[in-house]
Amino acid sequence: MKTTSRRRAIGAIIAGWMIGGTASMAQSYELKRGHDSLYWLNEWRLPYPVYRLQTGDIDGDGSNDAMVGVVKSTRFYPERGRRLFIFKQVKGHVRPMWMGSKLGGILQDFRFVDGRLRSLETTTDSLYVVAEYRWAGFGMAFDRFIIKGVNRETATKYFEQ
């Protein structure tokens, strides 16, 4: 990666996280911006705009994973939209665990809360839902709705709890 890309770093190094009162394995992720649609998660090239980075132990193995929100189209969903990629460090290198095309509804945002992925989504009838997903071996599995069929303001309150 070029030195100029390093100077444009938009993210902080996230290291030394504590999980449940015990130190996790030394996992660090650094998000760097090359230009409007080129980012780097450590050495992993992300040639898409990034709108969110969260870290946490999504798969329950005791090490931090990186959850990255990107904007891109997919083979199955050709319209550009917000997608979720999940990465793990293996022998000091970032590797993809899951590069999702879709959760349930139309993804607006996500957060990592209490070992689960919380999503703010819209439906095809322009209403909002807040849902939680859990890791299911490969990808995310629906766990529960926190609230559904509401306006954005109401959904955002539940999403941010």
N, C-alpha and C positions, 0 to 999 in steps of 0.2 A: 504494500500500500504506500502511496506517495506521502512524503512529509507534509505537503499542503493539506492532505486529507486528515492527517493527525491533528493539525492545528484547528480544524473546523469541528472538533469534537462537540457534539451536542449533549451527550450523556455523561454521567459520572461513572466511575468504576464502582461497581457494586460488589463488595467483597466482605468476607467475615461475617456473614449473616448468622444470627442465632435462631434456632428453631426449637421451640418447646423448652428453652432454657439450656440447651446443649449446643455446642458449636457444631455446625455442619461441616462436611468436607470442604476444603478450600475451593470454592467455586466463585469465579468472578466473571462478570459479563461487562463489556464495554461497547456502547453503541456510538458509532461515529458516522458523521454525515459527509459524504463525498460531494454531492450536489443535490438538487431537488428530488431526484428519484434514484439516488444511489446511497445506500447505507451499508455499514459493516457491523456485524455483531461478532466481536473479536475478529477472527480471520474469515468468517462466513459472509459472503457477498449477498446483500439483499438489494436487488435492482428495482425496488419499489418504494414509494413513499411510505414512511413509518408513522403511525399515529399514536402508538402506545407501547411501552415496555414495562412488564411486570416480572418479578422473580418470586419464586417460591417452590416448594416441594410438591409439584402437581401429581406425581406418581407414587408418593409415599415411600421412596427409597432412602430418605435421609439426606439427599443432596438437592441443592437449588437448581431449578430449571428456569429457562427464560421463555416467557410468553410474549410474542411480538405481534402487534397488530400492523398489518400491511394493507395497502390499497392496490388491488389488482384484479384482473379478470382471470377466469379459469376455463378449462376446456368445457366443463359442464355448465358454467354460469358466465357467459361471454361479456356481460356488463361489468364494468369496473365496480368493485364493492370492497367493503372492509372484510378482511380475512384474518384468521388466527394461525400463526405458526408457533410451534413449541419446540424448543431446543434443549439439549442436555450436553454436558461436557463429558467426553470420553477420553481418558488419557491426556487431558489438557487441551483437547480440541473440541470445538463446537460441532455438534452433529444433530440433524433434525430427528425429532421423535414423531412429529405429526405436522403436516402442512395442509391444514383444513381448507376446504372450499366453502363449507357452510356448517353452522351449528343447527339451530332450529328455524328461527325467523331471519329477518334481514338484520345483520349485525351492525349496531351503532357504536358500541363500546364494550369493554370488558374490564374486570378487576379480579385479582386473586384474593379470596376471602376465606379464612378458616379451612384451608386445604381444598377449596373448591373454586371453580371458575364461575364468576357471576357475570351475566351478560345483560346488556340493555339492547333489546331488539324491537324492530317494528314488524307489523304483520302486513299482509297484502291489503287489508282494509284500513291502513294508516293508523292503527292503534298501537300501543306499546305494551311490551311485556318485560318483566325482569325474571330471568330464569337462572338456575344453578345447574352446573354440569360437574361430573366427576370423571377422573381418568378411568378408562375401561380396558387397559391392556394395549390397545391401539386406538387412540383417539378419545374423544370426549363422549360421554353418555349422559343423556338427560337425567337429572335427579329430581327437580321440582320447580314449579312456578312459585315465585315469591308474590307476584301480582301479575294480572293479565287484563287486557282489554281496557287500558286507561290512557289518559293523555300523557304527553311527554313530561310535563311538570310533576305529575304524581309519580310516574315511573322513575324519574330521576331521583326523587326523594328516597325511594326504596332501594334503588341501585347504589346510592351513596352510603347507605347504612352499613 
